[in-house]
Amino acid sequence: MIQHPATEETEKENEQQENKLYRILVSDSMSNEGLAPLLESNTTECVLKNVKEADDLDSYDALLVRSGTTVTEEVMDQMPQLKIIARAGVGVDNIDIDAATKRGIVVINAPDGNTISTAEHTFAMMISLARKIPQANASIKGGEWNRKAFQGTELRGKTLGIIGFGRIGSELSKRARGFEMSLIVFDPFLTKERAEELGVQTGDLDEVLSQADIITVHTPLTKDTKGMLGMENIKKTKKGVFLINCARGGIVDEEALKHYLENGHVGGAALDVYEEEPANENELLAFDNVVATPHIAASTKEAQLNVASQVSEEVLQFLQGMPALNSINLPAISKEVFETLQPYYELSRKMGNILSQSVKSPVQSIDVHYSGEVTDLETSVLTRSLIAGFLQSRIDAPVNDVNASLIAKERGISSGEKHGTNTLGYSNLIQAVVEAESYTFTIHGTYVKEYGPRIVRINDFNVDFYPTGHLIYIQHSDKPGVIGKMGQLLGKHDVNIATMQVGRKAEGGDAIMMVAVDKEPYEDVLEDLTSIEEIKRADKIEL
């Protein structure tokens, strides 16, 4: 039989692809059991050697790491064949995500691998606090028999406040119900319907702080959550409250915690994470009512095996042509395609971030509309980027462009995209519409080659600003003197205005200001702004 030359060539390429031996560099220690999918495959060759010691970096297709290896732009430059980087764990702070994305390298992690271990460790810390187990253990091993010194308290009937209700928070709630505890949850993305489905009571942050006997945090560390439990918020808690942090160091302000432990307002604390690690010299360790562990919430045999197995399986599937389900960045695309998408990608991510910080109510849907030149591109990538930007600062697990839509769906948020023709006079336009429980919020953005990404409309107000840095979004009445009062107040707080955009519908009606400032405006600044009679709302936006 005579075959067409193109067919012969295609078959040869397929055969070469099937026979290709992919080289995998495992830079940090992982068990053979966890690496089994790669070790047992006849299409992969695993080399267990640290990146710094390997002398043939240009031959590897995949790189597996834990926290011990830092994957920099320089490392990637030495690995031109690299297609995927896998982090056997959740955190990816040791990987330069932007550098990987620019090179079309997919970065994956194992977001589910340590959920159970962290939930169980948090519960163990709670019981240890309530029953003074570590103190009693140290006492009896020191030759004492002092029963009266270690009278504890039961968990049954106590109210557990959970700040952040993602995978870990929801697993923790299941265990708390088994101990007959009451639950109150603060999570800006948890809708009433979803809360009822999960059987938990929701409240705002102040309600959780004031009602809970025990408070545990399970949020990511962001500008908004850093110091969330600080001087002002801890003051709002019940006297004798227990505080637990097995999430990220810095969410609990350690100086504030020290202050309230010293004056007896906080009855005890359990810490697995710290602002600075190792925490050997941390002053909190000197308190008898502080239970401390060295960042081991995820350190179980099962968790370490799970994360290694999960990334090994996904790396193997990816090299065999299947999609990366836990990708932290863009799916693998050519450098040329990425360069075309990149400006819109950055715009959509920032639009999502602005929406996240502007919409305070639980969200029901996010819809994205495209018009003009942008409709010729792969807009599904941009939609995922926008949703990821919206979710990123509010979820206790990594959100990426691949899993963003799935996570949104799990949270009861529907999403979609449409193409249209109304560009408002721009060559390209991206519009995002968020339906919250009590209102709708809309934002329009465009990319102009000479000026970069621009936000050109918020709700029905026309504006034009560059989305970056420290911003204050102000809703106010259009009356003489408002801008002057606002400027004076910011000056009083030593906050310098860089640029300002004003939008209004009609003279004397509703109006908005988007004010770019030179430093982050803290809560006292925002509170003072809303004390101005004409200002209805002032929100900080950090980009």
Secondary structure, 3 states (H helix, E strand, C coil): CCCCHHHHHHHHHHHHHHHCCEEEEECCCCCCCCCHHHHCCCCEEEEECCCCCCCCHHHCCEEEECCCCCECHHHHHCCCCCCEEEECCCCCCCECHHHHHHCCCEEECCCCCCHHHHHHHHHHHHHHHHHCHHHHHHHHHCCCCCHHHHCCCCCCCCEEEEECCCHHHHHHHHHHHHCCCEEEEECCCCCHHHHHHHCCEECCHHHHHHHCCEEEECCCCCCCCCCCECHHHHHCCCCCEEEEECCCCCCECHHHHHHHHHCCCEEEEEECCCCCCCCCCCHHHHCCCEEECCCCCCCCHHHHHHHHHHHHHHHHHHHCCCCCCCECCCCCCCHHHHHHHHHHHHHHHHHHHHHHHHCCCCEEEEEEEEEEHHHHCCHHHHHHHHHHHHHCCCCCCCCCCCCHHHHHHHCCCEEEEEEECCCCCCCEEEEEEEEECCCEEEEEEEEECCCEEEEEEECCEEEEECCCCEEEEEEEECCCCHHHHHHHHHHHCCCCEEEEEEEECCCCCEEEEEEEECCCCCHHHHHHHHCCCCEEEEEEEEC
